[in-house]
Amino acid sequence: MQRSNVFAGPYLDRAAHLRQDPGWFAEALADARSRVVPVWNSRSLLASGTSPRAAFVDLEAVPTDRRGSNDLILLGRVGELSYFACDFDSVEPPRLADDARFEDLRHVAALLPPEEAGILGYARALISWRRRNRFCGSCGTPLIAAKAGHVLVCTNPACRHEQFPRLDPAIIVLITDGPRALLGRQASWPVGRYSTIAGFVEPGESLEDAVAREVLEETGVVVDGIEYHSSQPWPFPSSLMLGFTALAVTAEVQRRDEELEDVRWFTRAEIAAGTPVLPPLTSISFRLIEHWFDAGSARPLSEFHESQPWP
């Protein structure tokens, strides 16, 4: 099996069968070994040190009145340990552990152990879903959590609509003509950065149709030979990136919208020399570029592109 992308992989047992067992939930809350994954202002708690590690805290760090299913979300189990996500919405970051601080997960995920990055990403995604869904979409009544936090139920007895976590599927594709890769950049990105083409899947559209449409809209290039590569949960806030490769049928670039500031072809030699600046190592876009680059290079892309040190 190929290696998992960052945030993916079997990093814990989601234990879905336990979500409907209030007795088990009560036992887990009474278990001193249970761990909490804090999220504050969409940031994750990391232990200070020379390299980043996730900081999981004791249940005692959570106020007593918030140690229930309406505040704690069961993530799953690692061995005999239960993990819960908890959202802290204070103005200032809560002090939950010595020598720990809240950081943007996007900046440090590539430096974390893979299983810790997965747990933090999972917690961030569920907290984001809960924050964005406080009222019933059918009648506007407040929602209350059920099934260990994985379902939000309308409190209106005449409605009782149930809402589940939702993902936004998005395709992301590396287009090549063999010796070159087609990359684009948004104006808001750091100077010199280019990446693969991406866009959300629209209703009534297959993944392959979405790939061909997005590439044509953003670059004017017609593609064929669309092949699935891998996927990546992207909890910023709730996307599922579905990675593809495709072969260019036409080569002329004609931007048809203003989403991208520039689109151009790059050779392996240019990429090895540092032009363009590549996307972060955490992203599936880097993985797609790496897959193509390594297939035609005597030296892997990892020797030319290193991760940044932990600040």
C-alpha positions as CSV (number, residue, x, y, z in Angstrom):
1,M,0.0,0.0,0.0
2,Q,1.2,3.5,-0.7
3,R,1.8,5.8,2.2
4,S,-1.0,7.9,3.6
5,N,-1.3,11.6,3.1
6,V,-1.0,13.9,6.1
7,F,-4.2,13.7,8.2
8,A,-5.1,10.3,6.7
9,G,-4.5,6.8,8.0
10,P,-5.8,4.4,10.7
11,Y,-4.5,6.6,13.5
12,L,-7.3,5.5,15.9
13,D,-10.3,3.3,16.2
14,R,-13.3,5.5,15.7
15,A,-15.4,3.1,17.8
16,A,-18.7,4.2,16.2
17,H,-20.5,1.4,18.0
18,L,-19.9,3.2,21.3
19,R,-21.4,6.5,20.3
20,Q,-24.9,5.2,21.1
21,D,-24.0,3.7,24.5
22,P,-24.5,6.3,27.3
23,G,-23.3,3.8,29.8
24,W,-20.0,3.4,28.1
25,F,-19.8,7.2,27.7
26,A,-20.2,7.7,31.5
27,E,-17.5,5.1,32.2
28,A,-15.1,6.8,29.8
29,L,-15.7,10.1,31.6
30,A,-14.9,8.4,34.9
31,D,-11.7,6.9,33.5
32,A,-8.7,9.0,34.6
33,R,-6.8,7.7,31.5
34,S,-9.2,9.4,29.0
35,R,-7.7,12.2,27.1
36,V,-9.0,15.5,25.8
37,V,-7.9,17.1,22.5
38,P,-8.5,20.8,23.0
39,V,-9.3,23.2,20.2
40,W,-9.2,27.0,20.8
41,N,-10.0,29.5,18.1
42,S,-9.4,26.7,15.5
43,R,-6.0,26.1,16.9
44,S,-4.5,22.9,18.3
45,L,-2.6,22.5,21.6
46,L,1.1,21.6,21.1
47,A,3.8,20.8,23.6
48,S,6.7,23.2,23.5
49,G,10.1,21.7,22.6
50,T,12.6,21.3,19.8
51,S,10.1,19.4,17.7
52,P,6.3,19.7,17.8
53,R,4.1,17.1,19.6
54,A,0.4,17.2,20.3
55,A,-0.5,18.0,23.9
56,F,-3.4,15.9,25.1
57,V,-4.8,16.8,28.5
58,D,-6.7,15.2,31.3
59,L,-10.4,15.4,31.6
60,E,-9.9,17.4,34.8
61,A,-8.8,20.3,32.5
62,V,-12.4,20.6,31.3
63,P,-14.8,22.4,33.6
64,T,-17.1,19.9,35.4
65,D,-20.3,21.4,33.8
66,R,-18.8,20.7,30.4
67,R,-17.9,17.1,30.8
68,G,-21.0,15.8,29.0
69,S,-22.0,14.7,25.5
70,N,-23.1,18.2,24.6
71,D,-19.6,19.5,24.9
72,L,-17.3,16.5,24.5
73,I,-17.1,14.8,21.1
74,L,-15.8,11.2,21.1
75,L,-13.0,10.9,18.6
76,G,-12.3,7.2,19.3
77,R,-9.8,5.0,21.0
78,V,-6.1,4.3,20.8
79,G,-5.6,1.0,22.6
80,E,-7.5,1.3,25.9
81,L,-7.5,5.1,25.9
82,S,-10.5,7.2,24.9
83,Y,-10.0,10.5,23.1
84,F,-12.5,13.4,23.2
85,A,-12.4,16.7,21.4
86,C,-13.4,19.9,23.3
87,D,-13.9,23.4,22.0
88,F,-12.7,26.2,24.2
89,D,-14.3,29.6,23.1
90,S,-12.7,31.9,25.6
91,V,-11.2,35.2,24.5
92,E,-7.8,34.3,25.8
93,P,-6.3,30.8,25.3
94,P,-7.0,28.6,28.3
95,R,-4.0,27.4,30.3
96,L,-4.5,23.6,30.1
97,A,-0.9,22.3,30.4
98,D,2.5,23.6,31.3
99,D,4.9,24.4,28.4
100,A,2.1,24.1,25.8
101,R,0.7,26.6,23.4
102,F,-2.0,26.7,20.7
103,E,-0.8,26.8,17.1
104,D,-2.3,26.7,13.6
105,L,-2.3,23.1,12.6
106,R,-1.6,24.0,8.9
107,H,1.9,25.3,9.9
108,V,3.0,22.3,11.9
109,A,1.2,19.2,10.7
110,A,4.0,18.0,8.5
111,L,6.4,18.0,11.5
112,L,4.1,16.1,13.8
113,P,4.0,12.3,14.1
114,P,1.4,11.1,11.5
115,E,-1.0,9.7,14.1
116,E,-1.0,12.9,16.1
117,A,-1.6,15.1,13.1
118,G,-4.5,12.8,12.2
119,I,-6.1,13.1,15.7
120,L,-5.7,16.9,15.8
121,G,-7.1,17.3,12.3
122,Y,-10.1,15.1,13.1
123,A,-10.8,17.1,16.3
124,R,-10.5,20.4,14.4
125,A,-12.9,19.3,11.7
126,L,-15.6,18.1,14.1
127,I,-15.3,21.3,16.2
128,S,-15.6,23.4,13.1
129,W,-18.7,21.5,12.1
130,R,-20.3,22.1,15.5
131,R,-19.5,25.8,15.5
132,R,-21.1,26.2,12.1
133,N,-24.2,24.3,12.9
134,R,-25.9,25.6,16.0
135,F,-29.5,25.9,14.7
136,C,-31.7,23.5,12.7
137,G,-31.7,24.1,9.0
138,S,-35.3,23.1,8.7
139,C,-37.0,25.2,11.4
140,G,-34.3,27.4,13.0
141,T,-34.5,25.8,16.5
142,P,-31.3,25.3,18.5
143,L,-29.6,21.9,18.1
144,I,-28.4,19.6,20.8
145,A,-25.7,17.0,20.5
146,A,-26.4,13.2,20.6
147,K,-24.5,10.0,19.9
148,A,-21.3,11.2,21.6
149,G,-21.3,14.4,19.6
150,H,-21.6,13.0,16.1
151,V,-25.2,13.9,15.6
152,L,-27.0,17.3,16.2
153,V,-30.7,16.9,16.9
154,C,-33.3,19.7,16.6
155,T,-34.8,20.5,20.0
156,N,-38.2,21.3,18.4
157,P,-40.5,18.2,19.2
158,A,-42.4,18.8,16.0
159,C,-39.2,18.6,13.9
160,R,-36.4,16.5,15.5
161,H,-34.4,16.8,12.4
162,E,-30.9,15.1,12.7
163,Q,-27.8,16.7,11.2
164,F,-24.6,14.8,10.6
165,P,-21.1,16.0,9.9
166,R,-20.7,17.0,6.2
167,L,-17.7,17.1,4.0
168,D,-17.1,19.3,0.9
169,P,-15.6,17.1,-1.9
170,A,-13.0,18.8,-4.0
171,I,-10.8,17.5,-6.8
172,I,-7.2,18.4,-7.1
173,V,-5.2,17.4,-10.1
174,L,-1.7,17.5,-11.6
175,I,-1.8,18.0,-15.3
176,T,1.3,17.0,-17.3
177,D,2.4,16.6,-20.9
178,G,5.1,14.2,-19.9
179,P,8.2,16.4,-19.3
180,R,6.3,19.3,-17.9
181,A,3.7,20.0,-15.2
182,L,1.0,22.7,-15.3
183,L,0.8,24.7,-12.1
184,G,-1.1,27.8,-11.1
185,R,-1.0,30.4,-8.4
186,Q,-3.5,32.6,-6.5
187,A,-2.7,36.2,-5.9
188,S,-3.0,35.8,-2.1
189,W,-0.2,33.1,-1.9
190,P,3.4,33.8,-0.9
191,V,5.5,35.2,-3.7
192,G,6.5,32.6,-6.2
193,R,4.3,29.8,-5.0
194,Y,2.5,27.6,-7.5
195,S,0.3,24.6,-7.0
196,T,-1.9,22.0,-8.7
197,I,-5.4,22.9,-10.0
198,A,-8.3,22.3,-7.6
199,G,-12.0,23.1,-7.2
200,F,-15.1,21.9,-5.6
201,V,-17.3,19.2,-7.1
202,E,-20.7,20.6,-8.1
203,P,-24.1,18.8,-7.7
204,G,-24.9,16.3,-10.4
205,E,-21.2,16.0,-11.4
206,S,-18.8,13.0,-11.4
207,L,-15.3,13.4,-10.1
208,E,-13.9,12.9,-13.6
209,D,-16.3,15.6,-15.0
210,A,-15.2,18.0,-12.2
211,V,-11.5,17.5,-13.0
212,A,-12.1,18.2,-16.8
213,R,-14.3,21.2,-16.0
214,E,-12.1,22.8,-13.4
215,V,-8.9,22.5,-15.5
216,L,-10.7,23.9,-18.6
217,E,-12.2,26.8,-16.6
218,E,-8.9,27.8,-14.8
219,T,-6.4,27.0,-17.5
220,G,-8.1,26.6,-20.9
221,V,-6.3,23.2,-21.3
222,V,-8.3,20.1,-22.4
223,V,-7.3,16.9,-20.5
224,D,-7.7,13.2,-20.9
225,G,-6.3,10.1,-19.2
226,I,-7.7,11.1,-15.8
227,E,-6.5,8.7,-13.1
228,Y,-7.2,8.7,-9.3
229,H,-4.1,9.0,-7.1
230,S,-5.1,9.4,-3.5
231,S,-7.3,11.4,-1.1
232,Q,-6.7,13.6,1.9
233,P,-9.0,14.9,4.6
234,W,-8.4,18.6,4.8
235,P,-9.9,20.1,8.0
236,F,-9.6,23.7,7.0
237,P,-12.5,23.6,7.6
238,S,-14.1,20.5,6.1
239,S,-12.9,19.4,2.7
240,L,-12.1,16.0,1.3
241,M,-9.4,16.5,-1.3
242,L,-9.6,13.8,-4.1
243,G,-6.3,13.7,-5.9
244,F,-5.9,12.9,-9.6
245,T,-3.4,13.1,-12.4
246,A,-4.3,13.9,-16.0
247,L,-2.7,14.2,-19.4
248,A,-2.9,17.4,-21.4
249,V,-4.5,17.1,-24.8
250,T,-3.9,20.8,-25.6
251,A,-0.9,22.9,-24.3
252,E,-2.0,26.5,-24.8
253,V,-2.9,28.2,-21.5
254,Q,-6.0,30.5,-21.7
255,R,-7.3,31.5,-18.3
256,R,-11.1,31.7,-18.5
257,D,-11.7,33.2,-15.0
258,E,-9.9,35.3,-12.5
259,E,-9.5,32.6,-9.8
260,L,-5.8,32.2,-10.6
261,E,-3.3,35.0,-11.1
262,D,-1.0,33.0,-13.3
263,V,-0.8,29.5,-14.9
264,R,2.3,28.1,-16.5
265,W,4.2,25.0,-17.5
266,F,7.3,23.9,-15.4
267,T,10.0,21.3,-16.2
268,R,11.5,19.1,-13.6
269,A,14.8,21.1,-13.9
270,E,13.0,24.3,-13.0
271,I,11.3,22.7,-10.0
272,A,14.5,21.2,-8.8
273,A,16.1,24.6,-9.0
274,G,13.5,26.2,-6.8
275,T,11.2,27.8,-9.4
276,P,8.4,27.7,-8.5
277,V,8.0,27.6,-4.8
278,L,6.1,24.4,-4.1
279,P,3.0,24.0,-1.8
280,P,3.5,22.8,1.8
281,L,4.6,19.2,2.5
282,T,1.3,18.7,4.3
283,S,-0.7,19.1,1.1
284,I,-1.8,16.5,-1.3
285,S,-0.8,19.0,-4.0
286,F,2.8,18.5,-3.0
287,R,2.3,14.7,-3.0
288,L,0.9,14.8,-6.6
289,I,3.9,16.9,-7.8
290,E,6.3,14.6,-6.0
291,H,4.7,11.5,-7.7
292,W,5.2,12.9,-11.2
293,F,8.7,14.4,-10.4
294,D,10.1,11.2,-9.0
295,A,8.9,9.1,-11.9
296,G,11.2,11.0,-14.2
297,S,14.1,12.1,-12.0
298,A,17.3,10.3,-10.8
299,R,16.9,12.2,-7.5
300,P,13.7,12.4,-5.6
301,L,11.9,15.7,-5.0
302,S,12.5,15.3,-1.2
303,E,16.2,16.0,-1.8
304,F,15.3,19.4,-3.2
305,H,12.4,20.4,-1.0
306,E,12.8,20.2,2.8
307,S,10.3,21.0,5.5
308,Q,10.8,24.2,7.5
309,P,12.1,24.0,11.1
310,W,9.8,24.1,14.1
311,P,9.7,27.7,15.3
